């Protein structure tokens, strides 16, 4: 056993307990005080356990005092704010979680998921933004800024934009080489299908992997609940408090959640993982089909003129249609960014036309070279 490593770990536990306790002492929110004090007590218990391990090899070794580094952090916190310390503690908890899982794997044990519980709690505190402000107020404030349809709109805009820009660039590149209309059409259709299938497959893999990961996390939480229900209830109470509830409300809600095994696991999954058990991240097939359709819609815009016209007329109509499509996409992006519609639309047109001009120029050079 590496004694130096144990001593370093002990000092980290002592410093972490010290910082939790000192930050709790200057809070105005009773919920936050209880959460931070509870975390301080837990870390102090960890320190006692590590000291016990060290004492087997060095009986004279005593509990160290908080380090100068921890005291300096506290002083800097008074000047620059304590959020930086909470973020630092979150990083420490994350490292503890990783080391805990790694140690168990090396010894042949199966990680239970408890290794991440303190990280979940301190992240909940950290996500409540500025300390010294009521957690309840922040929770209400943050909930008003959540957009239900934001991700769907983002996927729609980006999917159609990818289709339009990539196929416009491809079509212009081939048109620049002065090939026949049929060749342009064949190339454009091939680009549409290749891009749409690639996007659909990527989206399917992404959503399916997310679903499998979520299911794995749910299985771990279920095992945790079966192994130590009281410990899980305490963690749930702390999470509720970290999110702004007072102790009495948090205790009542946790007790209600733990009336049955099903409601308990549902509450844990929702609060600790932020997962909708019914959805598990959405349908992989729906995401794939939507991605295929949206990419195809964007890709058909610069291609359809070559189905009805030829030569320069087809190129001009393709560019004009693409400009309209790009401006519309740029305008749609403002629903996500809040920027000026005209600015965002024209910026999108500029980027798209630049890409098309480059590929057209390269196609022209290649066409001249091949002709020569």
ChimeraX attribute file (.defattr): number of C-alpha atoms within 10 A of each C-alpha:
attribute: neighborCount
match mode: 1-to-1
recipient: residues
	/A:1	8
	/A:2	7
	/A:3	12
	/A:4	10
	/A:5	10
	/A:6	15
	/A:7	18
	/A:8	11
	/A:9	17
	/A:10	23
	/A:11	21
	/A:12	18
	/A:13	24
	/A:14	24
	/A:15	25
	/A:16	24
	/A:17	25
	/A:18	23
	/A:19	24
	/A:20	22
	/A:21	19
	/A:22	16
	/A:23	22
	/A:24	24
	/A:25	12
	/A:26	11
	/A:27	17
	/A:28	13
	/A:29	17
	/A:30	17
	/A:31	25
	/A:32	27
	/A:33	20
	/A:34	19
	/A:35	24
	/A:36	26
	/A:37	21
	/A:38	17
	/A:39	21
	/A:40	24
	/A:41	16
	/A:42	15
	/A:43	22
	/A:44	19
	/A:45	15
	/A:46	17
	/A:47	24
	/A:48	16
	/A:49	13
	/A:50	18
	/A:51	22
	/A:52	16
	/A:53	15
	/A:54	21
	/A:55	13
	/A:56	10
	/A:57	11
	/A:58	12
	/A:59	11
	/A:60	8
	/A:61	13
	/A:62	11
	/A:63	14
	/A:64	13
	/A:65	10
	/A:66	17
	/A:67	14
	/A:68	10
	/A:69	10
	/A:70	18
	/A:71	15
	/A:72	10
	/A:73	16
	/A:74	19
	/A:75	13
	/A:76	14
	/A:77	16
	/A:78	10
	/A:79	8
	/A:80	11
	/A:81	15
	/A:82	20
	/A:83	18
	/A:84	15
	/A:85	21
	/A:86	22
	/A:87	16
	/A:88	15
	/A:89	21
	/A:90	21
	/A:91	15
	/A:92	16
	/A:93	22
	/A:94	20
	/A:95	14
	/A:96	18
	/A:97	19
	/A:98	13
	/A:99	13
	/A:100	17
	/A:101	19
	/A:102	15
	/A:103	14
	/A:104	13
	/A:105	12
	/A:106	9
	/A:107	8
	/A:108	9
	/A:109	11
	/A:110	12
	/A:111	16
	/A:112	17
	/A:113	17
	/A:114	18
	/A:115	17
	/A:116	19
	/A:117	19
	/A:118	21
	/A:119	20
	/A:120	21
	/A:121	26
	/A:122	24
	/A:123	20
	/A:124	21
	/A:125	26
	/A:126	21
	/A:127	18
	/A:128	21
	/A:129	15
	/A:130	15
	/A:131	20
	/A:132	16
	/A:133	14
	/A:134	19
	/A:135	25
	/A:136	18
	/A:137	12
	/A:138	16
	/A:139	17
	/A:140	12
	/A:141	11
	/A:142	13
	/A:143	9
	/A:144	8
	/A:145	8
	/A:146	9
	/A:147	9
	/A:148	8
	/A:149	8
	/A:150	11
	/A:151	11
	/A:152	11
	/A:153	15
	/A:154	14
	/A:155	15
	/A:156	17
	/A:157	21
	/A:158	17
	/A:159	24
	/A:160	24
	/A:161	24
	/A:162	19
	/A:163	28
	/A:164	29
	/A:165	25
	/A:166	21
	/A:167	28
	/A:168	30
	/A:169	23
	/A:170	25
	/A:171	29
	/A:172	28
	/A:173	25
	/A:174	26
	/A:175	25
	/A:176	24
	/A:177	22
	/A:178	19
	/A:179	14
	/A:180	12
	/A:181	17
	/A:182	12
	/A:183	14
	/A:184	24
	/A:185	19
	/A:186	13
	/A:187	17
	/A:188	26
	/A:189	19
	/A:190	13
	/A:191	20
	/A:192	25
	/A:193	16
	/A:194	12
	/A:195	20
	/A:196	27
	/A:197	19
	/A:198	16
	/A:199	24
	/A:200	25
	/A:201	18
	/A:202	15
	/A:203	21
	/A:204	20
	/A:205	16
	/A:206	15
	/A:207	20
	/A:208	19
	/A:209	14
	/A:210	16
	/A:211	19
	/A:212	13
	/A:213	14
	/A:214	21
	/A:215	16
	/A:216	12
	/A:217	16
	/A:218	21
	/A:219	15
	/A:220	15
	/A:221	22
	/A:222	21
	/A:223	15
	/A:224	18
	/A:225	19
	/A:226	12
	/A:227	12
	/A:228	11
	/A:229	16
	/A:230	12
	/A:231	14
	/A:232	22
	/A:233	19
	/A:234	14
	/A:235	21
	/A:236	26
	/A:237	25
	/A:238	31
	/A:239	26
	/A:240	24
	/A:241	27
	/A:242	30
	/A:243	26
	/A:244	25
	/A:245	22
	/A:246	20
	/A:247	19
	/A:248	12
	/A:249	14
	/A:250	22
	/A:251	19
	/A:252	12
	/A:253	16
	/A:254	23
	/A:255	15
	/A:256	13
	/A:257	19
	/A:258	21
	/A:259	10
	/A:260	10
	/A:261	13
	/A:262	11
	/A:263	13
	/A:264	22
	/A:265	23
	/A:266	18
	/A:267	18
	/A:268	24
	/A:269	20
	/A:270	14
	/A:271	16
	/A:272	18
	/A:273	14
	/A:274	11
	/A:275	19
	/A:276	13
	/A:277	14
	/A:278	7
	/A:279	10
	/A:280	17
	/A:281	19
	/A:282	14
	/A:283	13
	/A:284	20
	/A:285	16
	/A:286	14
	/A:287	22
	/A:288	22
	/A:289	18
	/A:290	20
	/A:291	27
	/A:292	24
	/A:293	19
	/A:294	23
	/A:295	30
	/A:296	24
	/A:297	17
	/A:298	28
	/A:299	31
	/A:300	20
	/A:301	25
	/A:302	30
	/A:303	30
	/A:304	17
	/A:305	20
	/A:306	21
	/A:307	12
	/A:308	9
	/A:309	15
	/A:310	16
	/A:311	13
	/A:312	11
	/A:313	13
	/A:314	20
	/A:315	20
	/A:316	15
	/A:317	19
	/A:318	22
	/A:319	21
	/A:320	15
	/A:321	17
	/A:322	25
	/A:323	22
	/A:324	14
	/A:325	22
	/A:326	28
	/A:327	23
	/A:328	19
	/A:329	22
	/A:330	24
	/A:331	23
	/A:332	19
	/A:333	21
	/A:334	16
	/A:335	14
	/A:336	14
	/A:337	9
	/A:338	11
	/A:339	14
	/A:340	13
	/A:341	17
	/A:342	13
	/A:343	14
	/A:344	22
	/A:345	23
	/A:346	17
	/A:347	16
	/A:348	23
	/A:349	22
	/A:350	15
	/A:351	13
	/A:352	22
	/A:353	19
	/A:354	13
	/A:355	18
	/A:356	24
	/A:357	17
	/A:358	15
	/A:359	22
	/A:360	23
	/A:361	17
	/A:362	17
	/A:363	22
	/A:364	20
	/A:365	15
	/A:366	17
	/A:367	18
	/A:368	13
	/A:369	10
	/A:370	9
	/A:371	9
	/A:372	6
